[in-house]
Amino acid sequence: MDKKVTIYDLAKELNVSPATISRALNDHPSISLNTKKRIVSYAQRSGYRINKFAANLSKQKSNTIGVIVPKLNSYFMSSVLSGIEKVANGHNYNLIISQSLESENKEKLNTQTLYDSGVDALMVSLAFGTENYDHFALFRDQKIPLLFFDRVCHLPNCPTITIDNRKAGADATEHLIQNGCKNILHVGGHLKRNVYTDRFTGFKDALNKYGLEYKPSNFIETNLDAAKIEEIIDHLINSKEKFDGIFFANDAMAVACMQSLLKKGYRIPEDIKIIGFNNNPISEIIQPNLSTINYPGYELGVLAGQSIISHLNGNINIESAESILLKHELIARASSSSTN
């Protein structure tokens, strides 16, 4: 890794004392406004970072890794973070975890904050709304390791870790078809994100494989908020063609739908078969038990943590690995079983 810029480098280039640099960067009143502006401007251009957590100031190493996730109230994301934390703790690294709350602006703010905090590396799962990735240039320009997981984008020298979501989407849909479904609804997430686009593509792949027509009514794009499940129920009830199967992009939405349908007198799986995604523990609590795709979140977190720390320790170069895919598994339960 390239040597990081220190206040001594700034002092030499600007021909002032290190103490002046330090005071200016900390907005000390003894430094004139013009001098502060000159120092801050040059520091930003040179890539200098104020390392608040430095354990070794001479090396500007904080033994801290930043993690940005969309939301913390997710079983899958909690599993990922648990895996990352296990590895980090075992190697005496700390984590700074922040959530974007599905906002690109919040993600940008979090990225800047973690950069200013002096983290040694950054791991990110993108927000629903993120369309521009320029805010990650700070890390790439300074050669600070940057890894994307689950919801990823493909930037040069930034590895990604996920599953084959296209194949997983096809597997879930094919399972419903093989159990007798001929008109399947796919309830997905925002198609800006790779995971939901790939699952949707896999859904259409399976329909095409079995000669089933895809129509716009076979797909609903959502924010996967289970509180808005009635919009899905209305679509099911008011559709001209009866749906006999539903593939949900996550388990929480699937369970909310099952609960609502059961209250309205639907029989599952006799009237409609349902499969979810992620293998959330709620899939085994709901009756009938929910079929799902197991997305190994904990294993993903362990792999992400090991990859970043091995890179920081000089054991591997993660920049040479563009994409790492973990295996998923279809778990068939009662919600999608054949009634023949």
C-alpha positions as CSV (number, residue, x, y, z in Angstrom):
1,M,0.0,0.0,0.0
2,D,1.2,3.6,-0.7
3,K,2.5,5.6,2.2
4,K,-0.3,7.8,3.6
5,V,0.2,11.6,3.8
6,T,1.1,12.9,7.3
7,I,1.0,16.4,8.8
8,Y,4.8,16.5,8.4
9,D,4.4,16.0,4.7
10,L,1.9,18.9,4.6
11,A,4.2,21.1,6.7
12,K,7.1,20.5,4.4
13,E,5.1,21.3,1.2
14,L,3.5,24.4,2.7
15,N,6.7,25.6,4.5
16,V,5.0,25.9,7.9
17,S,5.4,24.0,11.2
18,P,3.6,20.7,11.9
19,A,2.0,22.5,14.8
20,T,0.5,25.1,12.5
21,I,-0.9,22.3,10.2
22,S,-2.5,20.6,13.2
23,R,-4.0,23.8,14.6
24,A,-5.4,24.8,11.2
25,L,-7.0,21.4,10.6
26,N,-8.6,21.6,14.0
27,D,-9.9,25.1,13.4
28,H,-7.7,26.7,16.2
29,P,-8.5,30.4,16.6
30,S,-4.8,31.3,16.6
31,I,-4.5,30.5,12.9
32,S,-5.7,33.1,10.4
33,L,-8.7,32.3,8.2
34,N,-6.6,32.5,5.0
35,T,-4.0,30.2,6.3
36,K,-6.6,27.7,7.4
37,K,-8.2,27.7,4.0
38,R,-4.8,27.2,2.3
39,I,-3.9,24.3,4.5
40,V,-7.3,22.6,4.4
41,S,-7.5,23.0,0.7
42,Y,-4.0,21.5,0.1
43,A,-4.7,18.7,2.7
44,Q,-7.9,17.7,0.8
45,R,-6.1,17.7,-2.6
46,S,-3.2,15.6,-1.2
47,G,-5.5,12.9,0.3
48,Y,-4.6,13.6,3.9
49,R,-6.9,12.1,6.5
50,I,-7.4,13.0,10.1
51,N,-7.1,9.7,11.8
52,K,-9.1,9.9,15.0
53,F,-8.6,6.2,15.9
54,A,-4.9,5.9,15.2
55,A,-3.1,3.3,17.2
56,N,0.1,4.0,15.5
57,L,0.2,7.7,14.4
58,S,3.5,7.3,12.5
59,K,1.8,4.6,10.2
60,Q,-1.7,6.1,10.3
61,K,-3.1,2.7,11.0
62,S,-6.3,2.5,13.0
63,N,-7.0,-1.2,13.1
64,T,-10.5,-0.2,12.3
65,I,-12.7,-1.3,9.4
66,G,-15.8,0.7,8.2
67,V,-18.9,-1.1,7.2
68,I,-21.9,0.6,5.5
69,V,-25.2,-1.4,5.2
70,P,-28.7,-0.4,4.0
71,K,-30.4,-1.2,7.3
72,L,-29.6,-2.9,10.5
73,N,-33.0,-4.3,11.2
74,S,-32.6,-7.2,8.8
75,Y,-31.9,-10.8,9.7
76,F,-29.7,-11.3,6.7
77,M,-27.6,-8.2,7.3
78,S,-27.3,-9.0,11.0
79,S,-25.9,-12.4,10.0
80,V,-23.4,-10.8,7.6
81,L,-22.3,-8.3,10.3
82,S,-21.9,-11.2,12.8
83,G,-19.6,-13.0,10.5
84,I,-17.5,-9.9,9.8
85,E,-17.3,-9.1,13.5
86,K,-16.1,-12.6,14.4
87,V,-13.2,-12.3,12.1
88,A,-12.4,-8.7,13.0
89,N,-12.4,-9.5,16.7
90,G,-10.1,-12.5,16.1
91,H,-7.5,-10.2,14.5
92,N,-7.8,-7.3,16.9
93,Y,-9.7,-5.1,14.4
94,N,-12.6,-2.9,15.4
95,L,-15.7,-2.2,13.2
96,I,-17.5,1.1,12.7
97,I,-20.9,0.2,11.3
98,S,-23.3,2.7,9.8
99,Q,-26.5,2.4,7.9
100,S,-27.5,4.3,4.8
101,L,-31.3,3.9,5.4
102,E,-31.6,3.2,1.7
103,S,-30.5,6.8,0.9
104,E,-27.7,7.7,-1.6
105,N,-27.1,11.0,0.3
106,K,-26.8,9.2,3.6
107,E,-24.5,6.7,2.1
108,K,-22.3,9.5,0.8
109,L,-22.2,11.1,4.2
110,N,-21.3,7.8,5.8
111,T,-18.5,7.2,3.3
112,Q,-17.0,10.6,4.0
113,T,-17.3,10.2,7.8
114,L,-15.6,6.8,7.7
115,Y,-12.8,8.2,5.5
116,D,-12.2,11.1,7.8
117,S,-12.2,8.7,10.8
118,G,-9.2,7.0,9.3
119,V,-10.6,3.5,8.7
120,D,-8.1,1.1,7.2
121,A,-10.7,-0.4,4.8
122,L,-14.3,-0.1,3.8
123,M,-17.0,-2.7,3.1
124,V,-20.3,-1.6,1.6
125,S,-23.7,-3.0,0.7
126,L,-25.4,-0.4,-1.4
127,A,-28.6,1.5,-0.7
128,F,-31.7,1.2,-2.9
129,G,-31.3,4.7,-4.2
130,T,-27.6,4.8,-5.0
131,E,-27.0,5.6,-8.7
132,N,-23.6,7.4,-8.6
133,Y,-20.5,5.9,-7.1
134,D,-18.2,9.0,-7.1
135,H,-18.2,9.1,-3.3
136,F,-16.1,6.0,-3.2
137,A,-13.3,7.7,-5.2
138,L,-11.7,8.9,-1.9
139,F,-10.9,5.4,-1.0
140,R,-9.9,4.2,-4.5
141,D,-7.6,7.2,-5.1
142,Q,-5.8,6.6,-1.8
143,K,-5.6,2.9,-2.4
144,I,-7.6,2.1,0.7
145,P,-9.2,-1.4,0.3
146,L,-12.8,-1.2,-0.8
147,L,-15.1,-4.3,-1.0
148,F,-18.8,-4.5,-1.9
149,F,-21.0,-7.3,-0.7
150,D,-24.6,-8.5,-1.5
151,R,-25.8,-5.3,-3.2
152,V,-22.7,-4.5,-5.3
153,C,-21.4,-2.3,-8.1
154,H,-18.4,-3.2,-10.2
155,L,-15.6,-0.6,-9.9
156,P,-12.0,-1.3,-10.9
157,N,-9.9,-3.0,-8.2
158,C,-12.9,-3.3,-5.9
159,P,-13.9,-7.0,-5.3
160,T,-17.5,-8.1,-4.7
161,I,-18.9,-11.0,-2.7
162,T,-22.4,-12.3,-3.3
163,I,-24.3,-15.3,-4.6
164,D,-25.4,-16.2,-8.1
165,N,-28.8,-14.3,-7.7
166,R,-29.8,-15.0,-11.3
167,K,-29.4,-18.8,-10.8
168,A,-31.1,-18.5,-7.3
169,G,-34.1,-16.7,-8.9
170,A,-34.4,-19.3,-11.6
171,D,-34.2,-22.1,-9.0
172,A,-37.0,-20.6,-6.9
173,T,-39.2,-20.1,-9.9
174,E,-38.5,-23.5,-11.4
175,H,-39.4,-25.1,-8.0
176,L,-42.9,-23.5,-8.2
177,I,-43.3,-24.5,-11.8
178,Q,-42.3,-28.1,-11.0
179,N,-45.0,-28.1,-8.3
180,G,-47.7,-27.2,-10.8
181,C,-47.7,-23.4,-11.0
182,K,-48.4,-21.8,-14.4
183,N,-49.0,-18.2,-13.6
184,I,-46.4,-16.9,-11.1
185,L,-46.1,-13.4,-9.6
186,H,-42.6,-12.2,-8.7
187,V,-42.4,-9.6,-6.0
188,G,-39.0,-8.0,-6.2
189,G,-36.9,-5.1,-4.9
190,H,-35.7,-2.0,-6.7
191,L,-34.1,-3.0,-10.1
192,K,-31.3,-0.5,-9.6
193,R,-29.7,-3.1,-7.4
194,N,-27.9,-6.2,-8.8
195,V,-29.5,-8.7,-6.4
196,Y,-33.1,-7.8,-7.4
197,T,-32.3,-7.4,-11.1
198,D,-30.6,-10.8,-11.2
199,R,-33.4,-12.5,-9.3
200,F,-35.9,-11.0,-11.7
201,T,-33.8,-12.1,-14.7
202,G,-33.6,-15.6,-13.2
203,F,-37.4,-15.6,-12.8
204,K,-37.9,-14.8,-16.5
205,D,-35.2,-17.4,-17.4
206,A,-37.3,-20.1,-15.7
207,L,-40.5,-19.0,-17.3
208,N,-38.9,-19.1,-20.7
209,K,-37.3,-22.6,-20.0
210,Y,-40.8,-24.0,-19.4
211,G,-42.6,-22.1,-22.2
212,L,-44.6,-19.9,-19.8
213,E,-45.4,-16.4,-21.0
214,Y,-44.1,-13.4,-19.1
215,K,-46.4,-10.4,-18.8
216,P,-45.9,-7.1,-17.0
217,S,-48.6,-8.2,-14.5
218,N,-46.2,-11.0,-13.4
219,F,-43.8,-8.6,-11.7
220,I,-44.2,-6.0,-9.0
221,E,-41.2,-3.8,-8.0
222,T,-41.3,-2.8,-4.3
223,N,-39.2,-1.5,-1.5
224,L,-39.7,-4.8,0.2
225,D,-41.5,-3.1,3.1
226,A,-43.8,-5.8,4.7
227,A,-46.0,-3.0,6.0
228,K,-47.2,-2.4,2.5
229,I,-48.3,-5.9,1.7
230,E,-51.8,-4.9,1.0
231,E,-50.7,-3.5,-2.3
232,I,-49.6,-7.0,-3.3
233,I,-52.8,-8.5,-2.0
234,D,-54.9,-6.1,-4.1
235,H,-52.9,-7.0,-7.2
236,L,-53.5,-10.7,-6.5
237,I,-57.2,-10.2,-6.0
238,N,-57.9,-7.8,-8.8
239,S,-55.8,-9.6,-11.5
240,K,-57.7,-10.8,-14.5
241,E,-55.7,-14.0,-14.5
242,K,-55.5,-16.0,-11.3
243,F,-52.0,-16.4,-9.9
244,D,-51.1,-19.8,-8.5
245,G,-47.6,-19.1,-7.3
246,I,-45.6,-16.2,-5.8
247,F,-41.8,-15.8,-5.6
248,F,-40.8,-13.1,-3.1
249,A,-37.4,-11.5,-3.1
250,N,-37.3,-11.8,0.7
251,D,-38.9,-13.8,3.4
252,A,-40.4,-11.0,5.4
253,M,-42.6,-10.0,2.5
254,A,-43.5,-13.6,1.9
255,V,-44.6,-14.2,5.5
256,A,-46.6,-11.0,5.6
257,C,-48.4,-12.0,2.4
258,M,-49.1,-15.5,3.8
259,Q,-50.6,-14.1,7.0
260,S,-52.8,-11.8,5.0
261,L,-53.9,-14.4,2.6
262,L,-54.7,-16.9,5.3
263,K,-56.9,-14.4,7.0
264,K,-58.8,-13.8,3.8
265,G,-59.5,-17.6,3.5
266,Y,-56.8,-18.6,1.0
267,R,-55.3,-22.1,1.4
268,I,-51.6,-22.4,1.1
269,P,-50.3,-24.3,-0.8
270,E,-53.7,-25.6,-2.3
271,D,-54.8,-22.2,-3.7
272,I,-51.5,-20.5,-4.1
273,K,-47.9,-21.6,-3.6
274,I,-45.3,-19.3,-2.1
275,I,-41.5,-19.2,-1.9
276,G,-39.3,-16.6,-0.3
277,F,-35.6,-15.7,-0.1
278,N,-32.9,-15.5,2.5
279,N,-33.9,-18.4,4.9
280,N,-35.0,-16.0,7.7
281,P,-35.9,-17.9,10.9
282,I,-39.5,-16.6,10.5
283,S,-39.8,-19.0,7.5
284,E,-39.9,-21.9,9.9
285,I,-42.3,-20.2,12.4
286,I,-45.1,-19.4,9.9
287,Q,-47.6,-22.2,9.2
288,P,-47.3,-23.7,6.8
289,N,-43.5,-23.4,6.8
290,L,-42.2,-21.2,4.0
291,S,-40.0,-22.5,1.2
292,T,-37.0,-20.3,0.6
293,I,-33.6,-19.8,-0.8
294,N,-30.8,-20.0,1.8
295,Y,-28.5,-17.0,1.4
296,P,-25.5,-17.8,3.6
297,G,-25.1,-14.3,5.2
298,Y,-22.9,-15.4,8.1
299,E,-20.5,-17.2,5.8
300,L,-20.5,-14.2,3.5
301,G,-19.5,-11.9,6.4
302,V,-16.7,-14.3,7.5
303,L,-15.3,-14.4,3.9
304,A,-15.5,-10.6,3.6
305,G,-13.8,-10.1,6.9
306,Q,-11.1,-12.6,6.1
307,S,-10.5,-11.1,2.7
308,I,-10.1,-7.5,3.9
309,I,-7.9,-8.4,6.8
310,S,-5.7,-10.7,4.8
311,H,-5.2,-7.9,2.3
312,L,-4.3,-5.4,5.1
313,N,-1.8,-7.9,6.5
314,G,-0.2,-8.3,3.1
315,N,-1.1,-12.0,2.7
316,I,-3.3,-11.6,-0.4
317,N,-4.3,-9.0,-2.9
318,I,-8.1,-8.8,-3.0
319,E,-7.9,-6.4,-5.9
320,S,-7.0,-9.3,-8.2
321,A,-10.4,-11.0,-7.4
322,E,-13.2,-9.3,-9.2
323,S,-16.1,-11.4,-8.0
324,I,-16.5,-14.1,-5.4
325,L,-19.7,-16.2,-5.5
326,L,-21.0,-18.2,-2.6
327,K,-23.4,-21.2,-3.1
328,H,-27.1,-20.8,-2.3
329,E,-29.5,-23.6,-1.5
330,L,-33.2,-24.1,-2.2
331,I,-35.1,-25.2,0.9
332,A,-38.5,-26.7,0.0
333,R,-41.1,-26.6,2.7
334,A,-44.9,-26.9,2.9
335,S,-45.8,-23.5,1.4
336,S,-44.9,-24.7,-2.1
337,S,-45.5,-28.4,-1.9
338,S,-47.5,-30.2,-4.7
339,T,-51.1,-30.8,-3.9
340,N,-51.5,-33.6,-6.5
